[in-house]
Structure formats: structure tokens, C-alpha cells
Amino acid sequence: MRILLSNDDGIEADGLNELRAALQEKHEIYVVAPDRERSATGHKITVHRPLRVKEWTYPGSAATGWAVDGTPADCVKLGLEALLPEPPDLVISGINFGPNLGTDVLYSGTVSAAVEGTINGIPSLAVSLASYEFRDFSYAGDFIKQIIAAMGKELPARTLLNINAPPGMPRGTKVTRLGNRRYVNIFDKRTDPRGRVYFWMAGEPFDLDIDDPETDVWAVKEGYISITPVQFDLTDYSFLENLRENIKKIRA
């Protein structure tokens, strides 16, 4: 398969390079990734300045790469529409260092890169190692190889699978839904030498349904790999008909 890899941790990130190494023997690999870390950028794209691109080589590997001074979504857009010689069969974003669970997907550059693939009709995977301490990406990389071998050619266009691997050897795999994850944020107010106020933001996740075995947060907490099908259609279908009826009462 022809596979486009990207991420939000940057082109030199361990997770991205471990994934490339795991896949390059059997697949045609292209890497288009940010030139530095771009975590939590969501689906931001660059429109008010040019994007700079630098070719990236991998000694001993047939993989082709480019480092881009843009966001993860920029990278996939650029790869699909300007850099790759042919459209890829699959887009994979990751392996991210840290989880992308529940509502994390709305902030995540990793997931947004994969969403960009699905917008263009290409099945995509967003892959994360759900730990900020454990740095062994091999289990996640091996699982992605198995996913591709089992489902690669059968994944429908516009399919997005959000995959989170626990630290260490997984107990198994769970197909899940997104959990309800919120953050308890702390804003550290400071003043610079010129008297201007600025803030540093920090926060800890608070999972409201951590005991629900249907969710990704539960699966990872219990040592399973979670796989969640995600779509970018944000329409609230449960309210759609109610809204249509109520809007009739309003004169335009």
C-alpha cells in the first residue's frame, strides 16, 4: 500500500519514526510532518503566510519525507495535493506521545491530520500511545501492522479510526466510543518585565465516564487498545427534526 504518515510531535519524533520503520518493509511510505512539535493545534491551517518545505531523507530506507513549517492539517493537505506523486491508499497520523481520548480529539493535531485524510476521501488512522512516561512504541506499531494486514484494503473511504494503546503489553483490543473527558485547568497569571500580563495554562484530565466499559478512557485504563470510529460530521441529528418544527414558528 501507498501510505502517507504525519503527526503533531514533529518529523523527528520517536513515535513517527518507529511507525515508519515498522511499515516501510512492506509498504510505500511517504512522510509529511511538522518541522517541530505542533501538539494541540486542532485543525488549524496556515493561510496568511507561505508554507516552507524541506526534503527529509532516511538513510537505508526507501521512504520519502518532507518537513513542513506548518500544522498537522497543513502537512496532510500539502502531501495530498502537492507533494505525493500519487494519492495514498491510507493516511496514518502518529504514533502520538500521549493519549487522544474522549474530547481530546477536538484539540488534537494528531487526530486532525487524520481527519484531513478522510475529508479527501482516504481512510485514515490516528494512533496514540496513552502515556507521557512510557516511551516504547513497538506494541502500537505492531498493532498498526496487523490492522493494515487485516483491514487495509477493506477500510471504506472517509473512515477514521482513533486508536489509543496503553503503556506496556496490551491485554487485548476493545472497540469503543469516545468518552466524556474534561480538563481541570489552571491559569498561572504572570507579568513580564514590561508590565504586560500573560498566562501559562496547565490542566489535568477529568473523565466523567471512566467506569463505562464502552468508552475509550475505560479501555485504556484497563490495559486494552481502544479503537473508536470517528466522523467529522458534527450535525446533531437527535435535534434536527425538533429544530425544523420549531423554526417554522419564526418568520424570516
Contacts in CASP RR format, 6 or more apart in sequence:
PFRMAT RR
TARGET T0000
AUTHOR 0000-0000-0000
METHOD contacts of the structure
MODEL  1
MRILLSNDDGIEADGLNELRAALQEKHEIYVVAPDRERSATGHKITVHRP
LRVKEWTYPGSAATGWAVDGTPADCVKLGLEALLPEPPDLVISGINFGPN
LGTDVLYSGTVSAAVEGTINGIPSLAVSLASYEFRDFSYAGDFIKQIIAA
MGKELPARTLLNINAPPGMPRGTKVTRLGNRRYVNIFDKRTDPRGRVYFW
MAGEPFDLDIDDPETDVWAVKEGYISITPVQFDLTDYSFLENLRENIKKI
RA
1 27 0 8 1.000
1 28 0 8 1.000
1 88 0 8 1.000
1 89 0 8 1.000
1 90 0 8 1.000
1 148 0 8 1.000
1 152 0 8 1.000
1 153 0 8 1.000
2 27 0 8 1.000
2 28 0 8 1.000
2 30 0 8 1.000
2 84 0 8 1.000
2 86 0 8 1.000
2 87 0 8 1.000
2 88 0 8 1.000
2 89 0 8 1.000
2 90 0 8 1.000
3 23 0 8 1.000
3 27 0 8 1.000
3 28 0 8 1.000
3 29 0 8 1.000
3 30 0 8 1.000
3 88 0 8 1.000
3 89 0 8 1.000
3 90 0 8 1.000
3 91 0 8 1.000
3 92 0 8 1.000
3 148 0 8 1.000
4 30 0 8 1.000
4 31 0 8 1.000
4 32 0 8 1.000
4 76 0 8 1.000
4 79 0 8 1.000
4 80 0 8 1.000
4 84 0 8 1.000
4 88 0 8 1.000
4 90 0 8 1.000
4 91 0 8 1.000
4 92 0 8 1.000
4 122 0 8 1.000
5 16 0 8 1.000
5 19 0 8 1.000
5 20 0 8 1.000
5 23 0 8 1.000
5 29 0 8 1.000
5 30 0 8 1.000
5 31 0 8 1.000
5 32 0 8 1.000
5 33 0 8 1.000
5 91 0 8 1.000
5 92 0 8 1.000
5 93 0 8 1.000
5 94 0 8 1.000
6 16 0 8 1.000
6 31 0 8 1.000
6 32 0 8 1.000
6 33 0 8 1.000
6 72 0 8 1.000
6 75 0 8 1.000
6 76 0 8 1.000
6 91 0 8 1.000
6 92 0 8 1.000
6 93 0 8 1.000
6 94 0 8 1.000
6 113 0 8 1.000
7 13 0 8 1.000
7 15 0 8 1.000
7 16 0 8 1.000
7 33 0 8 1.000
7 34 0 8 1.000
7 72 0 8 1.000
7 93 0 8 1.000
7 94 0 8 1.000
7 95 0 8 1.000
7 96 0 8 1.000
7 110 0 8 1.000
7 113 0 8 1.000
8 34 0 8 1.000
8 37 0 8 1.000
8 38 0 8 1.000
8 39 0 8 1.000
8 40 0 8 1.000
8 41 0 8 1.000
8 71 0 8 1.000
8 72 0 8 1.000
8 93 0 8 1.000
8 94 0 8 1.000
8 96 0 8 1.000
8 108 0 8 1.000
8 109 0 8 1.000
8 110 0 8 1.000
8 112 0 8 1.000
8 113 0 8 1.000
9 15 0 8 1.000
9 16 0 8 1.000
9 37 0 8 1.000
9 38 0 8 1.000
9 39 0 8 1.000
9 94 0 8 1.000
9 96 0 8 1.000
9 97 0 8 1.000
9 110 0 8 1.000
10 16 0 8 1.000
10 33 0 8 1.000
10 34 0 8 1.000
10 35 0 8 1.000
10 36 0 8 1.000
10 37 0 8 1.000
10 38 0 8 1.000
10 67 0 8 1.000
11 31 0 8 1.000
11 33 0 8 1.000
11 34 0 8 1.000
11 35 0 8 1.000
11 56 0 8 1.000
11 65 0 8 1.000
11 67 0 8 1.000
13 33 0 8 1.000
13 37 0 8 1.000
13 97 0 8 1.000
14 97 0 8 1.000
14 135 0 8 1.000
14 137 0 8 1.000
15 94 0 8 1.000
15 95 0 8 1.000
15 96 0 8 1.000
15 97 0 8 1.000
15 129 0 8 1.000
15 137 0 8 1.000
16 31 0 8 1.000
16 33 0 8 1.000
16 94 0 8 1.000
16 95 0 8 1.000
18 95 0 8 1.000
18 137 0 8 1.000
18 138 0 8 1.000
18 141 0 8 1.000
19 92 0 8 1.000
19 94 0 8 1.000
19 95 0 8 1.000
19 127 0 8 1.000
19 137 0 8 1.000
19 140 0 8 1.000
19 141 0 8 1.000
19 144 0 8 1.000
20 29 0 8 1.000
20 31 0 8 1.000
20 58 0 8 1.000
20 61 0 8 1.000
20 63 0 8 1.000
21 61 0 8 1.000
22 138 0 8 1.000
22 141 0 8 1.000
22 142 0 8 1.000
22 144 0 8 1.000
22 145 0 8 1.000
23 29 0 8 1.000
23 92 0 8 1.000
23 144 0 8 1.000
23 145 0 8 1.000
23 148 0 8 1.000
24 61 0 8 1.000
24 62 0 8 1.000
24 63 0 8 1.000
27 148 0 8 1.000
28 62 0 8 1.000
29 61 0 8 1.000
29 62 0 8 1.000
29 63 0 8 1.000
29 64 0 8 1.000
30 63 0 8 1.000
30 64 0 8 1.000
30 65 0 8 1.000
30 79 0 8 1.000
30 83 0 8 1.000
30 84 0 8 1.000
30 88 0 8 1.000
31 56 0 8 1.000
31 58 0 8 1.000
31 63 0 8 1.000
31 64 0 8 1.000
31 65 0 8 1.000
31 66 0 8 1.000
32 65 0 8 1.000
32 66 0 8 1.000
32 68 0 8 1.000
32 75 0 8 1.000
32 76 0 8 1.000
32 78 0 8 1.000
32 79 0 8 1.000
32 83 0 8 1.000
32 84 0 8 1.000
33 65 0 8 1.000
33 66 0 8 1.000
33 67 0 8 1.000
33 68 0 8 1.000
33 72 0 8 1.000
33 75 0 8 1.000
34 67 0 8 1.000
34 68 0 8 1.000
34 69 0 8 1.000
34 70 0 8 1.000
34 71 0 8 1.000
34 72 0 8 1.000
34 74 0 8 1.000
34 75 0 8 1.000
35 52 0 8 1.000
35 54 0 8 1.000
35 67 0 8 1.000
35 68 0 8 1.000
35 69 0 8 1.000
35 70 0 8 1.000
36 69 0 8 1.000
38 70 0 8 1.000
38 71 0 8 1.000
38 72 0 8 1.000
38 109 0 8 1.000
39 108 0 8 1.000
39 109 0 8 1.000
40 107 0 8 1.000
40 108 0 8 1.000
40 109 0 8 1.000
41 71 0 8 1.000
41 72 0 8 1.000
41 73 0 8 1.000
41 109 0 8 1.000
41 112 0 8 1.000
42 71 0 8 1.000
42 72 0 8 1.000
42 73 0 8 1.000
42 106 0 8 1.000
42 107 0 8 1.000
42 108 0 8 1.000
42 109 0 8 1.000
42 111 0 8 1.000
42 112 0 8 1.000
43 73 0 8 1.000
43 109 0 8 1.000
43 112 0 8 1.000
43 115 0 8 1.000
43 116 0 8 1.000
44 71 0 8 1.000
44 73 0 8 1.000
44 112 0 8 1.000
45 71 0 8 1.000
45 73 0 8 1.000
45 74 0 8 1.000
45 77 0 8 1.000
46 70 0 8 1.000
46 71 0 8 1.000
46 74 0 8 1.000
51 68 0 8 1.000
51 69 0 8 1.000
51 70 0 8 1.000
51 74 0 8 1.000
51 78 0 8 1.000
52 68 0 8 1.000
52 69 0 8 1.000
53 66 0 8 1.000
53 67 0 8 1.000
53 68 0 8 1.000
53 69 0 8 1.000
53 78 0 8 1.000
53 83 0 8 1.000
54 66 0 8 1.000
54 67 0 8 1.000
54 68 0 8 1.000
55 65 0 8 1.000
55 66 0 8 1.000
56 65 0 8 1.000
56 66 0 8 1.000
56 67 0 8 1.000
57 65 0 8 1.000
58 65 0 8 1.000
66 78 0 8 1.000
66 79 0 8 1.000
66 83 0 8 1.000
68 74 0 8 1.000
68 75 0 8 1.000
68 78 0 8 1.000
71 109 0 8 1.000
71 112 0 8 1.000
72 93 0 8 1.000
72 109 0 8 1.000
72 110 0 8 1.000
72 112 0 8 1.000
72 113 0 8 1.000
72 116 0 8 1.000
73 109 0 8 1.000
73 112 0 8 1.000
73 113 0 8 1.000
73 115 0 8 1.000
73 116 0 8 1.000
75 113 0 8 1.000
76 91 0 8 1.000
76 93 0 8 1.000
76 113 0 8 1.000
76 114 0 8 1.000
76 116 0 8 1.000
76 117 0 8 1.000
77 116 0 8 1.000
80 87 0 8 1.000
80 88 0 8 1.000
80 116 0 8 1.000
80 117 0 8 1.000
80 120 0 8 1.000
80 122 0 8 1.000
87 120 0 8 1.000
87 122 0 8 1.000
88 122 0 8 1.000
89 122 0 8 1.000
89 123 0 8 1.000
89 152 0 8 1.000
89 153 0 8 1.000
90 122 0 8 1.000
90 123 0 8 1.000
90 124 0 8 1.000
90 125 0 8 1.000
90 148 0 8 1.000
90 152 0 8 1.000
90 155 0 8 1.000
91 113 0 8 1.000
91 114 0 8 1.000
91 116 0 8 1.000
91 117 0 8 1.000
91 118 0 8 1.000
91 122 0 8 1.000
91 123 0 8 1.000
91 124 0 8 1.000
91 125 0 8 1.000
92 114 0 8 1.000
92 124 0 8 1.000
92 125 0 8 1.000
92 126 0 8 1.000
92 127 0 8 1.000
92 144 0 8 1.000
93 109 0 8 1.000
93 110 0 8 1.000
93 111 0 8 1.000
93 113 0 8 1.000
93 114 0 8 1.000
93 124 0 8 1.000
93 125 0 8 1.000
93 126 0 8 1.000
93 127 0 8 1.000
94 110 0 8 1.000
94 113 0 8 1.000
94 126 0 8 1.000
94 127 0 8 1.000
94 128 0 8 1.000
95 127 0 8 1.000
95 128 0 8 1.000
95 129 0 8 1.000
95 137 0 8 1.000
95 140 0 8 1.000
95 141 0 8 1.000
95 144 0 8 1.000
95 165 0 8 1.000
96 108 0 8 1.000
96 110 0 8 1.000
96 126 0 8 1.000
96 127 0 8 1.000
96 128 0 8 1.000
96 129 0 8 1.000
97 129 0 8 1.000
97 132 0 8 1.000
97 135 0 8 1.000
98 128 0 8 1.000
98 129 0 8 1.000
98 130 0 8 1.000
98 131 0 8 1.000
98 132 0 8 1.000
99 128 0 8 1.000
99 129 0 8 1.000
99 130 0 8 1.000
99 131 0 8 1.000
99 164 0 8 1.000
99 220 0 8 1.000
100 108 0 8 1.000
100 110 0 8 1.000
100 111 0 8 1.000
100 126 0 8 1.000
100 128 0 8 1.000
100 162 0 8 1.000
100 164 0 8 1.000
101 130 0 8 1.000
101 164 0 8 1.000
101 178 0 8 1.000
101 179 0 8 1.000
101 181 0 8 1.000
101 205 0 8 1.000
101 207 0 8 1.000
101 216 0 8 1.000
101 217 0 8 1.000
101 220 0 8 1.000
101 226 0 8 1.000
102 178 0 8 1.000
102 179 0 8 1.000
102 180 0 8 1.000
102 181 0 8 1.000
102 215 0 8 1.000
102 216 0 8 1.000
102 217 0 8 1.000
103 178 0 8 1.000
103 179 0 8 1.000
103 180 0 8 1.000
103 181 0 8 1.000
103 182 0 8 1.000
104 111 0 8 1.000
104 181 0 8 1.000
104 205 0 8 1.000
105 111 0 8 1.000
105 126 0 8 1.000
105 162 0 8 1.000
105 178 0 8 1.000
105 230 0 8 1.000
108 126 0 8 1.000
110 126 0 8 1.000
110 127 0 8 1.000
110 128 0 8 1.000
111 126 0 8 1.000
111 160 0 8 1.000
111 162 0 8 1.000
111 230 0 8 1.000
113 126 0 8 1.000
114 124 0 8 1.000
114 125 0 8 1.000
114 126 0 8 1.000
114 160 0 8 1.000
114 162 0 8 1.000
115 124 0 8 1.000
115 160 0 8 1.000
115 230 0 8 1.000
115 232 0 8 1.000
116 124 0 8 1.000
117 124 0 8 1.000
117 160 0 8 1.000
118 124 0 8 1.000
118 157 0 8 1.000
118 158 0 8 1.000
118 159 0 8 1.000
118 160 0 8 1.000
118 231 0 8 1.000
118 232 0 8 1.000
119 158 0 8 1.000
119 232 0 8 1.000
121 157 0 8 1.000
121 158 0 8 1.000
122 157 0 8 1.000
123 152 0 8 1.000
123 155 0 8 1.000
123 156 0 8 1.000
123 157 0 8 1.000
123 158 0 8 1.000
123 159 0 8 1.000
123 160 0 8 1.000
124 159 0 8 1.000
124 160 0 8 1.000
124 161 0 8 1.000
125 144 0 8 1.000
125 147 0 8 1.000
125 160 0 8 1.000
125 161 0 8 1.000
125 163 0 8 1.000
126 160 0 8 1.000
126 161 0 8 1.000
126 162 0 8 1.000
126 163 0 8 1.000
126 230 0 8 1.000
127 140 0 8 1.000
127 141 0 8 1.000
127 144 0 8 1.000
127 163 0 8 1.000
127 165 0 8 1.000
128 140 0 8 1.000
128 162 0 8 1.000
128 163 0 8 1.000
128 164 0 8 1.000
128 165 0 8 1.000
129 135 0 8 1.000
129 137 0 8 1.000
129 140 0 8 1.000
129 164 0 8 1.000
129 165 0 8 1.000
129 167 0 8 1.000
130 164 0 8 1.000
130 165 0 8 1.000
130 166 0 8 1.000
130 167 0 8 1.000
130 220 0 8 1.000
131 166 0 8 1.000
131 167 0 8 1.000
133 167 0 8 1.000
134 167 0 8 1.000
134 168 0 8 1.000
136 167 0 8 1.000
136 168 0 8 1.000
139 165 0 8 1.000
139 168 0 8 1.000
139 169 0 8 1.000
139 170 0 8 1.000
140 163 0 8 1.000
140 165 0 8 1.000
140 225 0 8 1.000
143 163 0 8 1.000
143 165 0 8 1.000
143 170 0 8 1.000
143 173 0 8 1.000
143 225 0 8 1.000
144 163 0 8 1.000
147 161 0 8 1.000
147 163 0 8 1.000
155 161 0 8 1.000
158 231 0 8 1.000
159 229 0 8 1.000
160 229 0 8 1.000
160 230 0 8 1.000
160 231 0 8 1.000
160 232 0 8 1.000
161 227 0 8 1.000
161 228 0 8 1.000
161 229 0 8 1.000
161 230 0 8 1.000
162 178 0 8 1.000
162 216 0 8 1.000
162 226 0 8 1.000
162 227 0 8 1.000
162 228 0 8 1.000
162 229 0 8 1.000
162 230 0 8 1.000
163 225 0 8 1.000
163 226 0 8 1.000
163 227 0 8 1.000
163 228 0 8 1.000
164 216 0 8 1.000
164 219 0 8 1.000
164 220 0 8 1.000
164 225 0 8 1.000
164 226 0 8 1.000
165 220 0 8 1.000
165 225 0 8 1.000
166 220 0 8 1.000
166 223 0 8 1.000
166 224 0 8 1.000
166 225 0 8 1.000
170 223 0 8 1.000
170 224 0 8 1.000
170 225 0 8 1.000
171 222 0 8 1.000
171 223 0 8 1.000
171 224 0 8 1.000
172 223 0 8 1.000
172 224 0 8 1.000
172 225 0 8 1.000
173 224 0 8 1.000
173 225 0 8 1.000
173 226 0 8 1.000
173 227 0 8 1.000
174 213 0 8 1.000
174 219 0 8 1.000
174 224 0 8 1.000
174 225 0 8 1.000
174 226 0 8 1.000
174 227 0 8 1.000
175 227 0 8 1.000
175 228 0 8 1.000
175 229 0 8 1.000
176 214 0 8 1.000
176 215 0 8 1.000
176 216 0 8 1.000
176 218 0 8 1.000
176 219 0 8 1.000
176 226 0 8 1.000
176 227 0 8 1.000
176 228 0 8 1.000
177 214 0 8 1.000
177 215 0 8 1.000
177 216 0 8 1.000
177 228 0 8 1.000
178 215 0 8 1.000
178 216 0 8 1.000
178 228 0 8 1.000
178 230 0 8 1.000
179 207 0 8 1.000
179 208 0 8 1.000
179 209 0 8 1.000
179 212 0 8 1.000
179 215 0 8 1.000
179 216 0 8 1.000
179 217 0 8 1.000
180 207 0 8 1.000
180 208 0 8 1.000
180 209 0 8 1.000
180 215 0 8 1.000
181 205 0 8 1.000
181 206 0 8 1.000
181 207 0 8 1.000
181 208 0 8 1.000
181 217 0 8 1.000
182 205 0 8 1.000
182 206 0 8 1.000
182 207 0 8 1.000
182 208 0 8 1.000
183 203 0 8 1.000
183 204 0 8 1.000
183 205 0 8 1.000
183 206 0 8 1.000
184 203 0 8 1.000
184 204 0 8 1.000
184 206 0 8 1.000
185 201 0 8 1.000
185 202 0 8 1.000
185 203 0 8 1.000
186 201 0 8 1.000
186 202 0 8 1.000
186 203 0 8 1.000
187 199 0 8 1.000
187 200 0 8 1.000
187 201 0 8 1.000
188 199 0 8 1.000
188 200 0 8 1.000
188 201 0 8 1.000
188 202 0 8 1.000
189 197 0 8 1.000
189 198 0 8 1.000
189 199 0 8 1.000
190 197 0 8 1.000
190 198 0 8 1.000
190 199 0 8 1.000
190 200 0 8 1.000
191 197 0 8 1.000
191 198 0 8 1.000
192 198 0 8 1.000
207 215 0 8 1.000
207 217 0 8 1.000
209 215 0 8 1.000
209 217 0 8 1.000
209 218 0 8 1.000
210 217 0 8 1.000
210 218 0 8 1.000
210 221 0 8 1.000
211 218 0 8 1.000
212 218 0 8 1.000
213 219 0 8 1.000
213 222 0 8 1.000
216 226 0 8 1.000
216 228 0 8 1.000
219 225 0 8 1.000
219 226 0 8 1.000
220 226 0 8 1.000
END
